[in-house]
Amino acid sequence: MEEIKKLEELRKAKEEIMEQMHKVIIGQDAIIEKILIGLFSGGHCLLIGVPGLAKTLMVKTLSQILDLSFKRIQFTPDLMPSDITGTEVIQEDTVSRERILKFLPGPVFANLILADEINRAPPKTQAALLEAMQEYQVTVGGKKYSLPQPFLVLATQNPIELEGTYPLPEAQLDRFMLSIYMDYPSKEEEKKIAEITPFELLSEVNKVLDSKKIIEFQRLIRKIPVSDYVVNYGVNLVRSTRPNLDHTIKFVKEYVSWGAGPRATQYLILAAKAKAALRGDVNVSISDIKEVSVDVLRHRVFTNFNADADGVNSDTIIKRLLEEIPE
């Protein structure tokens, strides 16, 4: 009974968050909800979209509404690991005159991190961020420093410009719970955006939650039970993306080089739990699995040359599987 009350509290909180976001962001409701699914699941998100779609503004506004610390890191080819994790500096004690090493935390020490154009950073810097994402800590000078909780990385990639970039390795892509594609706004939404003068003062937003409450909701979502029926569907869907299995559907064998791994199954179930929880529901259904499947699997299904030649991408594969896999 207590869990039902908390789920209702989460549903109302989501509505209030949306209301506050609309003071600053026009449209993009589906994108905001997906980011909230990542946040309340404790999973990082990859935002893919052309420049000018208000990705930075969206994340910054969300941090104000949730009363979370926010840092934006602009990734560049010359960015070093210490530029994001922090570094040790020598300081002299004014009394003893003894020189000691003091750690100065980098911008990764915040609740909400916007890693802008993450694929522009060299592999060593990406590896430093990977440790933060996976272990919720950074290692500097052999010492481990814990990151504040909750901790969420929202990384952006520009899909139209690949010069001077370092494509994210599959191991790091797999650490992102969701890969969210941001499209252009509708005509009506763009008309409203056009009426706003650039750089004008933004509306004040009210705080809806805090870090303590967010962590409480994260624990609640992980406790939500899921029926074997729904879990089996999720497992079958993920396994159907793998071309090397005997029962794999023909078009997967033809177009896919590597399918999604077991982590995808975990994230698929967890995202479906969060989807249900955000509407105040304790029952996770197959429709919840279907609604989050493209964002969970998009960056985990790797197509081959045949797919490129025929204009088939991972989204196409997943949508066809959703039609083929029986419930």
C-alpha positions as CSV (number, residue, x, y, z in Angstrom):
1,M,0.0,0.0,0.0
2,E,2.9,2.3,0.8
3,E,4.4,1.6,-2.6
4,I,1.1,2.6,-4.3
5,K,1.1,5.9,-2.5
6,K,4.7,6.6,-3.6
7,L,4.0,5.7,-7.2
8,E,1.1,8.2,-7.1
9,E,3.5,10.7,-5.7
10,L,5.9,10.0,-8.6
11,R,3.1,10.4,-11.1
12,K,2.2,13.8,-9.7
13,A,5.8,14.8,-9.6
14,K,6.2,14.0,-13.3
15,E,3.2,16.1,-14.2
16,E,4.7,19.0,-12.2
17,I,8.1,18.6,-13.8
18,M,6.5,18.7,-17.3
19,E,4.5,21.8,-16.3
20,Q,7.7,23.6,-15.1
21,M,9.6,22.4,-18.2
22,H,7.0,24.0,-20.5
23,K,7.8,27.4,-19.1
24,V,11.1,27.2,-20.9
25,I,10.9,24.3,-23.4
26,I,8.3,24.2,-26.2
27,G,7.2,20.7,-27.1
28,Q,9.7,17.8,-26.8
29,D,7.4,16.0,-24.2
30,A,8.5,12.6,-25.4
31,I,12.1,13.5,-25.1
32,I,11.7,14.9,-21.6
33,E,9.8,11.7,-20.5
34,K,12.7,9.5,-21.9
35,I,15.2,11.6,-19.9
36,L,13.1,11.1,-16.8
37,I,13.0,7.4,-17.4
38,G,16.8,7.4,-17.5
39,L,17.0,9.6,-14.4
40,F,14.6,7.5,-12.2
41,S,16.2,4.3,-13.5
42,G,19.7,5.5,-12.7
43,G,20.8,5.1,-16.3
44,H,22.7,7.4,-18.5
45,C,21.3,8.8,-21.8
46,L,22.8,9.6,-25.2
47,L,21.1,12.5,-27.0
48,I,21.4,12.4,-30.8
49,G,20.3,15.5,-32.7
50,V,21.4,18.4,-34.9
51,P,22.6,21.6,-33.2
52,G,19.9,24.1,-32.1
53,L,17.3,21.7,-30.7
54,A,17.7,23.1,-27.1
55,K,19.5,20.0,-25.7
56,T,21.6,22.1,-23.3
57,L,18.7,24.3,-22.2
58,M,16.6,21.3,-21.6
59,V,19.1,19.6,-19.3
60,K,20.0,22.8,-17.5
61,T,16.3,23.6,-16.8
62,L,15.7,20.0,-15.6
63,S,18.6,20.4,-13.1
64,Q,16.9,23.5,-11.7
65,I,13.5,21.9,-11.4
66,L,15.1,18.8,-9.6
67,D,17.4,21.0,-7.5
68,L,20.5,19.1,-8.8
69,S,24.0,20.5,-9.4
70,F,24.7,20.8,-13.1
71,K,27.9,21.0,-15.2
72,R,28.3,21.2,-18.9
73,I,31.5,19.8,-20.4
74,Q,32.3,20.7,-24.0
75,F,34.3,17.8,-25.4
76,T,37.2,18.7,-27.8
77,P,40.1,16.7,-29.3
78,D,42.6,18.3,-26.9
79,L,40.5,17.5,-23.8
80,M,42.6,15.6,-21.2
81,P,41.1,13.2,-18.6
82,S,42.2,15.5,-15.7
83,D,40.1,18.3,-17.4
84,I,37.0,16.4,-16.4
85,T,37.9,14.3,-13.4
86,G,40.1,16.9,-11.6
87,T,43.7,17.1,-10.6
88,E,46.1,17.1,-7.6
89,V,48.0,20.3,-6.9
90,I,50.8,21.0,-4.4
91,Q,49.9,23.3,-1.6
92,E,52.1,24.5,1.3
93,D,50.8,24.4,4.9
94,T,51.1,27.9,6.3
95,V,52.1,26.7,9.8
96,S,54.3,23.6,9.2
97,R,55.6,24.7,5.8
98,E,55.0,21.1,4.7
99,R,54.0,20.6,1.1
100,I,50.9,18.4,0.5
101,L,48.9,17.2,-2.5
102,K,45.4,18.5,-2.5
103,F,42.7,17.2,-4.9
104,L,40.7,19.8,-6.9
105,P,37.5,18.1,-8.2
106,G,36.7,18.5,-11.9
107,P,33.4,19.3,-13.5
108,V,32.3,15.6,-13.4
109,F,31.6,16.1,-9.7
110,A,27.9,17.1,-10.2
111,N,24.6,15.4,-10.2
112,L,23.7,16.1,-13.8
113,I,26.5,16.2,-16.4
114,L,25.9,17.4,-20.0
115,A,28.8,15.9,-22.0
116,D,28.5,17.9,-25.2
117,E,29.7,16.2,-28.4
118,I,31.2,13.4,-26.5
119,N,32.6,11.8,-29.7
120,R,35.0,14.7,-30.1
121,A,37.1,13.6,-27.1
122,P,40.1,11.3,-27.5
123,P,39.8,7.7,-26.2
124,K,41.7,8.3,-23.0
125,T,39.3,11.0,-21.9
126,Q,36.3,8.9,-22.9
127,A,37.7,6.1,-20.7
128,A,37.9,8.5,-17.7
129,L,34.2,9.4,-18.2
130,L,33.4,5.7,-18.7
131,E,34.8,4.9,-15.2
132,A,32.6,7.7,-13.7
133,M,29.5,6.4,-15.5
134,Q,30.0,2.8,-14.6
135,E,31.6,3.0,-11.1
136,Y,30.3,6.3,-9.9
137,Q,33.8,7.3,-8.9
138,V,37.0,8.7,-10.4
139,T,40.6,7.6,-9.8
140,V,43.3,10.3,-9.5
141,G,46.8,9.7,-8.3
142,G,45.8,6.1,-7.2
143,K,43.0,7.4,-5.0
144,K,39.3,6.9,-5.6
145,Y,36.8,9.7,-5.2
146,S,33.1,9.0,-5.0
147,L,30.7,11.1,-7.2
148,P,27.6,12.8,-5.8
149,Q,24.3,10.9,-6.0
150,P,22.2,10.8,-8.0
151,F,24.6,10.9,-10.9
152,L,23.4,11.1,-14.5
153,V,25.4,11.7,-17.7
154,L,23.5,13.1,-20.7
155,A,25.9,13.0,-23.6
156,T,25.2,14.5,-27.0
157,Q,26.3,13.5,-30.5
158,N,26.0,15.5,-33.7
159,P,24.9,13.0,-36.4
160,I,25.7,15.2,-39.4
161,E,29.4,16.1,-38.7
162,L,32.0,13.4,-38.3
163,E,35.2,15.2,-39.1
164,G,37.7,15.2,-36.2
165,T,35.6,12.8,-34.1
166,Y,36.5,9.6,-32.3
167,P,33.5,7.2,-32.6
168,L,32.4,5.8,-29.3
169,P,33.5,2.2,-28.9
170,E,30.8,-0.4,-28.4
171,A,31.8,-1.0,-24.8
172,Q,31.1,2.7,-24.0
173,L,27.9,2.9,-26.0
174,D,26.6,-0.1,-24.0
175,R,27.0,1.9,-20.8
176,F,24.2,4.3,-22.0
177,M,20.8,3.0,-21.0
178,L,19.0,5.0,-23.6
179,S,19.9,6.4,-27.0
180,I,17.4,9.2,-27.6
181,Y,17.0,10.7,-31.1
182,M,15.8,14.3,-31.1
183,D,14.0,15.4,-34.2
184,Y,13.0,18.8,-35.4
185,P,9.9,20.4,-33.7
186,S,6.5,20.5,-35.4
187,K,5.5,23.5,-37.5
188,E,3.3,24.9,-34.7
189,E,6.0,24.4,-32.1
190,E,8.6,26.1,-34.3
191,K,6.2,29.0,-34.8
192,K,6.0,29.5,-31.0
193,I,9.8,29.2,-30.8
194,A,10.2,31.8,-33.5
195,E,8.2,34.3,-31.5
196,I,10.7,34.1,-28.6
197,T,13.5,36.6,-28.8
198,P,16.9,34.8,-28.6
199,F,18.8,35.3,-25.3
200,E,15.8,36.8,-23.6
201,L,15.5,36.1,-19.8
202,L,14.0,32.7,-19.2
203,S,11.0,32.1,-17.0
204,E,11.6,31.2,-13.4
205,V,11.0,27.5,-12.7
206,N,9.9,26.1,-9.4
207,K,11.8,23.2,-7.7
208,V,9.7,20.0,-7.7
209,L,12.1,17.3,-6.2
210,D,15.5,17.1,-4.6
211,S,18.3,14.5,-4.7
212,K,17.0,12.6,-1.6
213,K,13.6,12.1,-3.1
214,I,15.0,11.1,-6.5
215,I,17.1,8.4,-4.9
216,E,14.0,7.2,-3.0
217,F,12.1,6.9,-6.3
218,Q,15.0,5.1,-8.0
219,R,14.9,2.4,-5.2
220,L,11.1,2.2,-5.5
221,I,11.3,1.6,-9.3
222,R,13.8,-1.2,-8.9
223,K,11.5,-3.0,-6.5
224,I,8.5,-3.1,-8.9
225,P,7.7,-6.7,-9.7
226,V,7.5,-7.9,-13.3
227,S,5.6,-11.0,-14.4
228,D,7.4,-13.9,-16.1
229,Y,5.2,-13.3,-19.2
230,V,6.6,-9.7,-19.6
231,V,10.2,-10.8,-18.8
232,N,10.1,-13.6,-21.4
233,Y,8.9,-11.2,-24.1
234,G,11.8,-8.8,-23.2
235,V,14.3,-11.7,-23.3
236,N,13.0,-13.0,-26.6
237,L,13.1,-9.5,-28.1
238,V,16.7,-8.9,-27.2
239,R,17.8,-12.4,-28.2
240,S,16.1,-12.0,-31.6
241,T,18.6,-9.2,-32.4
242,R,21.5,-11.7,-32.5
243,P,22.3,-13.1,-35.9
244,N,24.3,-16.1,-34.7
245,L,21.4,-18.0,-33.1
246,D,19.7,-20.8,-34.9
247,H,16.2,-19.4,-34.4
248,T,17.1,-15.9,-35.6
249,I,14.7,-14.3,-38.1
250,K,16.0,-14.2,-41.7
251,F,16.3,-10.4,-42.1
252,V,18.4,-10.2,-38.9
253,K,20.9,-12.7,-40.2
254,E,21.0,-10.7,-43.5
255,Y,21.4,-7.2,-42.0
256,V,22.9,-7.5,-38.5
257,S,26.6,-8.1,-37.6
258,W,26.2,-7.9,-33.8
259,G,23.1,-8.0,-31.6
260,A,22.3,-6.7,-28.1
261,G,23.9,-8.3,-25.0
262,P,22.4,-9.2,-21.6
263,R,22.8,-5.7,-20.3
264,A,20.2,-4.6,-22.9
265,T,17.7,-7.1,-21.3
266,Q,18.3,-5.6,-17.9
267,Y,17.9,-2.0,-19.1
268,L,14.8,-3.0,-21.2
269,I,13.0,-4.3,-18.1
270,L,14.2,-1.5,-15.9
271,A,13.1,1.2,-18.4
272,A,9.7,-0.5,-18.7
273,K,9.4,-0.4,-14.9
274,A,10.2,3.4,-15.0
275,K,7.7,3.9,-17.8
276,A,4.9,2.3,-15.8
277,A,6.0,4.1,-12.6
278,L,5.9,7.5,-14.2
279,R,2.2,7.0,-14.9
280,G,1.6,5.7,-11.3
281,D,1.1,2.1,-12.3
282,V,2.6,-0.9,-10.6
283,N,1.8,-3.2,-13.5
284,V,4.5,-3.4,-16.1
285,S,3.0,-4.6,-19.5
286,I,4.4,-5.7,-22.8
287,S,3.3,-2.3,-24.3
288,D,5.8,-0.7,-21.8
289,I,8.5,-2.9,-23.2
290,K,7.6,-2.0,-26.8
291,E,7.6,1.7,-26.1
292,V,11.1,1.8,-24.6
293,S,12.6,-0.9,-26.9
294,V,13.9,1.3,-29.7
295,D,15.7,3.7,-27.4
296,V,17.2,0.8,-25.4
297,L,18.3,-1.2,-28.4
298,R,19.1,1.4,-31.0
299,H,22.8,1.7,-30.1
300,R,23.2,-2.0,-29.3
301,V,22.3,-3.4,-32.7
302,F,25.1,-3.1,-35.3
303,T,24.1,-3.4,-38.9
304,N,26.4,-4.6,-41.7
305,F,27.3,-3.5,-45.3
306,N,24.1,-5.2,-46.7
307,A,22.0,-3.0,-44.5
308,D,23.9,0.1,-45.5
309,A,23.4,-0.7,-49.2
310,D,19.7,-1.3,-48.7
311,G,19.2,1.8,-46.5
312,V,18.3,-0.3,-43.4
313,N,19.3,1.0,-39.9
314,S,19.0,-0.4,-36.4
315,D,15.7,1.4,-35.9
316,T,14.2,-0.4,-38.9
317,I,15.4,-3.7,-37.6
318,I,13.9,-3.2,-34.1
319,K,10.6,-2.0,-35.4
320,R,10.4,-5.1,-37.7
321,L,11.2,-7.3,-34.7
322,L,8.4,-5.7,-32.7
323,E,6.0,-6.8,-35.5
324,E,7.5,-10.3,-35.8
325,I,8.1,-11.4,-32.2
326,P,4.9,-12.9,-30.7
327,E,3.6,-11.8,-27.4
